[in-house]
Amino acid sequence: MAFDDLRNQTFFHDKNRAFWLLQGGGWGAYLLLRALGGLANSMGVPFILPTLIVTATGFSLTLLMAAAYRRIIRMKPVFVWTLTVAIVAAASALFSVLEVWAHATFYEPGWQPQGVEFLGAILLDLAVLGAWTGLYYGINYYLLLADQSRRMTTVAAQANSAQLEMLRYQLNPHFLFNTLNSISTLVLLKDTARANAMLSRLSSFLRYSLVGGLEGMATVAQEAEALKLYLDIERTRFEDRLRTRFDIAPNAMDARMPSLLLQPLVENAVKYAVTPMEEGADIHIDARLMGERLVITIADTGPGLSGARGPAGEIPVSAQGTGVGLANIRERLAQAYGEDQRFEVEANEPHGLIVLIDIPYQAFEGKGADFGGRIVQGALAGAQTGTQTLGGPREIA
């Protein structure tokens, strides 16, 4: 086995080996301490032989106790403690009898212990076996807890991954229905070139949504490409009414973020800013680094929240989109970053809506970052073609 593998293994990786090391080391230390204690108290060399017998007795008794404990450790607590107390008491009594016999036979041959005298060492033996029992249960319960903790961590990670995947695939079906209806209309009008282009973009977007990024993550560059595909599909429907602008700082292109996080927000802007307005609306996507934070804003020039707030000032579902989109995003951000994230929806002056996402900056390392950088250049070039812009980037307080 490689040295690194040995170094990374814990002491209890091989529980059988760990048991024999502790058993041998513990009783070896017991023998040494008893022998040195006897010599220090001027009991002489003859005291060593009964000490050896006593140590062998304790070693053997604890092997039997370990065999019993392995069978009762998973029982209900009341049975565990009742049986343990009985086993320790019986083993201590036997240990004391054998220790007194060894002492009388090999160290004081003239002494003939009778009856209760054989229990003369029971307090010491009870303390030794009680300590051994406590150590045995402590180690085994620790290992059981560690194993359970590992399994719970694995299950939690799997559940978290499954939930993230579920949220990632929870795209608005209205987008797909509208796109297919638009393609059907183009086919009926015999505009095959535009229908084919729309089908190709839809295929690319769905492929990206299915593949996603590494562990459900993507770079800002890859997300921009996905948005470009989506907006090109919607632009087939809305033409000049849909005007977009991307302002993405070069040092933010390799930042990691949950894949397809921005698409529901842009879809919301298309639905509630572009669709109801005859002149259409502008959509501005901005991404930049502020210190160690990635800050993304999506702003539109639609009707915004004017007259849309409820009596308590809350934003109703009708102003939030499907009611799934924003909740989806909040849940995904909470799953990915816990409390270390910010998601805000505010009015965009003089009119419109602006969404802010503030998450920790995590660089995407490896070939994917370079690939994503090349992708976003094409995305930004395509998104700028034939569109109006919104002016300079906004600052979010």
C-alpha positions as a printed Julia matrix, in Angstrom:
397×3 Matrix{Float64}:
   0.0     0.0     0.0
   1.25    3.49   -0.88
   2.62    5.66    1.89
  -0.04    8.34    1.28
  -2.8     5.76    1.69
  -1.3     4.6     5.0
  -0.94    8.16    6.21
  -4.57    9.02    5.37
  -5.95    5.98    7.24
  -7.25    6.51   10.74
  -6.12    4.35   13.66
  -9.5     2.61   13.69
  -9.58    1.98    9.94
  -8.87   -1.7    10.75
 -10.93   -2.2    13.93
  -9.57   -5.71   14.56
  -5.97   -4.49   14.41
  -6.8    -1.47   16.59
  -8.42   -3.74   19.22
  -5.38   -6.01   19.54
  -2.99   -3.05   19.68
  -5.0    -1.43   22.46
  -5.56   -4.74   24.27
  -1.89   -5.72   24.17
  -0.64   -2.22   24.92
  -3.08   -1.67   27.79
  -2.38   -4.93   29.59
   1.33   -4.58   28.9
   1.22   -1.21   30.63
  -0.78   -2.79   33.49
   1.91   -5.48   33.91
   4.69   -2.92   33.9
   2.99   -0.67   36.45
   2.11   -3.54   38.81
   5.65   -4.97   38.6
   7.33   -1.61   39.12
   4.93   -0.81   41.97
   5.8    -4.1    43.69
   9.54   -3.54   43.3
   9.21    0.05   44.52
   7.43   -1.25   47.66
  10.24   -3.73   48.34
   8.12   -6.77   47.48
  11.03   -8.3    45.57
  11.36  -10.26   42.37
   9.01  -13.1    43.49
   6.13  -10.61   43.18
   6.59  -10.54   39.38
   5.3   -14.12   38.84
   1.86  -13.58   40.41
   1.73  -10.25   38.58
   2.24  -12.09   35.3
  -0.55  -14.52   36.21
  -2.86  -11.67   37.2
  -2.15   -9.82   33.93
  -2.8   -12.96   31.86
  -6.03  -13.46   33.81
  -7.19   -9.89   33.13
  -6.19  -10.18   29.47
  -8.22  -13.39   29.07
 -11.23  -12.13   31.01
 -11.48   -8.98   28.92
 -11.38  -11.05   25.73
 -14.44  -12.93   26.99
 -16.06   -9.64   28.05
 -15.41   -8.16   24.58
 -17.12  -11.17   22.97
 -20.14  -10.62   25.23
 -20.22   -6.86   24.69
 -20.21   -7.28   20.92
 -23.48   -9.15   21.23
 -25.23   -6.74   23.59
 -23.95   -3.34   22.44
 -26.81   -2.86   19.96
 -29.54   -3.9    22.39
 -31.83   -1.44   24.14
 -30.01    0.68   26.73
 -31.75   -0.95   29.7
 -30.47   -4.37   28.62
 -27.02   -3.04   27.75
 -26.44   -1.5    31.16
 -28.05   -4.33   33.15
 -26.03   -7.03   31.41
 -22.86   -4.92   31.52
 -23.1    -4.41   35.28
 -23.68   -8.14   35.78
 -20.74   -9.06   33.54
 -18.37   -6.58   35.22
 -19.4    -7.76   38.71
 -18.98  -11.46   37.84
 -15.68  -10.89   36.04
 -14.32   -8.76   38.91
 -15.21  -11.48   41.44
 -13.48  -14.15   39.34
 -10.52  -11.85   38.75
 -10.19  -11.26   42.49
 -10.35  -15.0    43.29
  -7.62  -15.81   40.8
  -5.48  -12.88   41.89
  -5.71  -13.81   45.57
  -4.97  -17.45   44.73
  -1.91  -16.49   42.66
  -0.65  -14.18   45.41
  -1.11  -16.83   48.1
   0.39  -19.62   46.01
   3.47  -17.93   44.55
   4.2   -14.96   46.82
   2.98  -15.99   50.29
   2.85  -19.82   50.24
   2.09  -19.97   53.97
  -1.15  -18.0    53.6
  -4.32  -20.02   53.01
  -7.19  -17.64   52.1
 -10.65  -18.78   53.08
 -14.12  -17.76   51.89
 -14.58  -14.02   51.56
 -10.8   -13.47   51.66
 -10.74  -14.42   47.98
 -12.6   -11.16   47.29
  -9.86   -9.09   48.92
  -8.78   -7.59   45.55
 -12.25   -7.07   44.14
 -12.25   -3.27   44.5
  -9.01   -2.91   42.52
 -10.17   -5.43   39.92
 -13.58   -3.79   39.69
 -11.87   -0.47   38.98
  -9.63   -2.03   36.3
 -12.4    -3.93   34.53
 -14.79   -1.0    34.9
 -12.26    1.3    33.24
 -11.66   -1.29   30.49
 -15.42   -1.56   29.93
 -15.84    2.21   29.77
 -13.02    2.45   27.24
 -14.47   -0.38   25.17
 -17.94    1.16   25.02
 -16.55    4.65   24.51
 -14.48    3.62   21.5
 -17.21    1.47   19.97
 -19.93    4.07   20.42
 -17.58    6.64   18.9
 -17.02    4.38   15.88
 -20.76    3.73   15.55
 -21.46    7.46   15.75
 -18.71    8.25   13.24
 -20.06    5.63   10.84
 -23.59    6.94   11.22
 -22.36   10.5    10.73
 -20.55    9.5     7.53
 -23.65    7.77    6.21
 -25.86   10.74    7.12
 -23.41   13.11    5.43
 -23.47   10.96    2.3
 -27.26   10.79    2.32
 -27.54   14.55    2.92
 -25.12   15.24    0.05
 -27.09   12.95   -2.25
 -30.37   14.59   -1.21
 -28.88   18.05   -1.69
 -27.54   17.09   -5.11
 -30.9    15.63   -6.11
 -32.72   18.75   -4.94
 -30.32   21.0    -6.84
 -30.85   18.91   -9.97
 -34.62   19.08   -9.52
 -34.47   22.84   -9.14
 -32.15   23.18  -12.12
 -34.56   21.32  -14.37
 -37.6    23.27  -13.13
 -37.71   25.51  -16.22
 -40.87   27.31  -17.2
 -42.75   25.08  -19.67
 -44.47   28.17  -21.12
 -41.2    29.09  -22.79
 -41.09   25.73  -24.55
 -44.75   25.91  -25.55
 -44.38   29.44  -26.92
 -41.26   28.48  -28.83
 -42.89   25.43  -30.41
 -45.96   27.53  -31.32
 -43.69   30.11  -32.94
 -41.9    27.4   -34.91
 -45.26   25.97  -35.97
 -46.35   29.43  -37.16
 -43.13   29.86  -39.16
 -43.64   26.47  -40.76
 -47.2    27.34  -41.74
 -45.91   30.59  -43.23
 -43.3    28.51  -45.09
 -40.52   30.58  -43.49
 -38.33   27.48  -43.25
 -35.05   29.36  -42.77
 -36.23   31.1   -39.6
 -38.0    27.97  -38.36
 -34.84   25.93  -38.83
 -32.72   28.57  -37.08
 -35.18   28.66  -34.18
 -35.15   24.86  -33.91
 -31.36   24.84  -33.92
 -31.19   27.42  -31.12
 -33.84   25.6   -29.1
 -31.89   22.35  -29.49
 -28.67   24.01  -28.31
 -30.41   25.6   -25.34
 -32.08   22.36  -24.27
 -28.77   20.5   -24.64
 -27.12   23.03  -22.33
 -29.99   22.78  -19.83
 -29.66   18.98  -19.75
 -25.89   18.81  -19.57
 -25.46   21.77  -17.23
 -22.08   22.44  -15.68
 -19.74   20.58  -13.38
 -21.69   19.55  -10.26
 -24.59   21.75  -11.45
 -22.25   24.74  -11.75
 -21.23   26.79  -14.79
 -19.09   29.81  -15.5
 -20.58   33.25  -16.02
 -19.34   32.96  -19.62
 -21.29   29.75  -20.19
 -24.38   31.23  -18.58
 -24.11   34.21  -20.92
 -24.01   31.86  -23.89
 -27.12   30.05  -22.62
 -28.89   33.4   -22.21
 -27.83   34.41  -25.72
 -29.39   31.23  -27.11
 -32.57   31.85  -25.14
 -32.79   35.51  -26.17
 -32.18   34.66  -29.84
 -35.15   32.29  -29.64
 -37.34   34.98  -28.04
 -36.08   37.59  -30.53
 -37.58   35.49  -33.32
 -40.95   36.18  -31.7
 -40.48   39.79  -30.6
 -37.92   41.05  -33.15
 -36.96   44.69  -32.45
 -39.21   44.88  -29.38
 -36.65   42.81  -27.46
 -33.43   44.77  -26.96
 -30.62   43.32  -24.85
 -27.23   44.33  -23.58
 -24.53   42.32  -21.79
 -21.95   44.09  -19.62
 -19.7    41.36  -18.23
 -16.34   42.25  -16.73
 -13.49   40.13  -18.17
 -12.35   39.02  -14.7
 -15.87   37.74  -13.95
 -16.11   35.41  -16.93
 -14.54   32.42  -15.14
 -16.6    32.88  -11.95
 -18.65   29.82  -11.0
 -22.36   30.0   -10.36
 -25.33   27.58  -10.37
 -26.15   26.72  -13.97
 -29.34   28.14  -15.51
 -29.79   30.47  -12.54
 -30.33   33.58  -14.67
 -32.64   32.15  -17.35
 -35.86   32.36  -15.23
 -35.05   36.0   -14.41
 -34.53   36.94  -18.04
 -37.65   34.97  -18.97
 -39.55   36.93  -16.33
 -38.28   40.18  -17.83
 -39.36   39.08  -21.31
 -42.81   38.07  -20.1
 -43.56   41.11  -17.92
 -41.49   43.85  -19.54
 -41.36   43.09  -23.28
 -44.66   41.26  -23.9
 -47.17   43.83  -22.52
 -45.48   46.91  -24.03
 -46.09   47.8   -27.67
 -42.68   49.42  -27.98
 -40.98   46.53  -26.19
 -38.32   46.94  -23.53
 -34.6    46.82  -22.87
 -32.98   44.07  -20.8
 -29.55   44.69  -19.32
 -27.42   41.86  -17.87
 -24.43   43.01  -15.82
 -21.83   40.84  -14.03
 -18.72   42.01  -12.23
 -16.48   41.3    -9.28
 -16.62   43.52   -6.22
 -13.8    42.38   -3.96
 -14.35   38.68   -3.33
 -18.0    38.82   -4.42
 -19.66   38.16   -7.75
 -22.47   40.67   -8.29
 -24.97   40.11  -11.09
 -27.83   42.43  -11.98
 -30.64   42.0   -14.49
 -32.56   45.19  -15.21
 -35.46   45.91  -17.58
 -37.36   48.99  -18.67
 -40.82   47.46  -18.45
 -43.77   48.65  -16.35
 -42.04   47.4   -13.19
 -43.9    47.31   -9.9
 -46.15   50.3   -10.54
 -49.55   49.46   -9.19
 -48.56   45.84   -8.72
 -47.9    45.81   -5.0
 -50.48   44.4    -2.65
 -52.05   46.2     0.32
 -49.12   45.27    2.58
 -46.54   46.34    0.01
 -45.64   42.79   -1.01
 -44.95   41.78   -4.61
 -47.8    39.51   -5.76
 -47.2    36.34   -7.71
 -48.41   38.01  -10.91
 -45.48   40.42  -10.69
 -43.03   37.65   -9.92
 -43.68   35.51  -12.96
 -44.9    31.96  -12.62
 -44.51   31.93   -8.86
 -41.91   29.18   -9.29
 -39.04   31.14  -10.82
 -38.08   33.4    -7.93
 -38.71   30.73   -5.3
 -36.56   28.37   -7.37
 -33.71   30.86   -7.45
 -33.91   31.64   -3.74
 -33.89   27.92   -2.91
 -30.94   27.18   -5.21
 -28.91   30.05   -3.77
 -29.69   28.88   -0.23
 -28.72   25.31   -1.13
 -25.46   26.38   -2.77
 -24.29   29.18   -0.43
 -26.37   29.07    2.76
 -26.57   32.54    4.31
 -23.59   33.81    2.32
 -25.69   35.17   -0.55
 -28.08   37.97   -1.36
 -31.05   38.03   -3.73
 -33.09   41.22   -4.09
 -35.86   42.44   -6.41
 -36.39   46.2    -6.53
 -37.91   48.89   -8.73
 -35.61   50.21  -11.46
 -35.84   53.99  -11.73
 -37.43   55.63  -13.62
 -39.4    52.48  -14.49
 -38.79   48.79  -14.72
 -37.45   46.12  -12.45
 -33.94   45.25  -11.3
 -32.79   41.99   -9.74
 -29.55   41.69   -7.75
 -27.64   38.47   -7.05
 -24.61   38.68   -4.74
 -22.63   35.45   -4.19
 -19.05   34.54   -3.2
 -16.53   34.55   -6.02
 -15.33   31.05   -6.92
 -12.98   30.74   -9.87
 -13.53   27.89  -12.31
 -10.17   26.17  -12.77
  -9.14   24.09  -15.74
  -9.95   23.99  -19.43
 -13.59   24.84  -18.86
 -12.7    28.42  -17.95
 -10.86   29.05  -21.24
 -13.66   27.39  -23.19
 -16.23   29.5   -21.38
 -14.24   32.64  -22.14
 -14.36   31.86  -25.86
 -18.07   31.08  -25.65
 -18.97   34.4   -24.05
 -17.2    36.43  -26.72
 -19.54   34.92  -29.32
 -22.49   35.39  -27.01
 -21.82   39.05  -26.43
 -21.17   39.73  -30.11
 -24.42   38.02  -31.11
 -26.43   39.71  -28.39
 -25.27   43.16  -29.43
 -26.25   42.73  -33.08
 -29.28   44.79  -34.03
 -30.12   45.76  -30.44
 -30.31   48.99  -28.5
 -28.37   49.46  -25.29
 -29.26   50.73  -21.91
 -26.37   53.03  -21.29
 -23.75   52.71  -18.55
 -23.83   50.0   -15.88
 -25.9    50.72  -12.82
 -24.45   50.74   -9.32
 -26.4    48.76   -6.75
 -26.21   50.0    -3.19
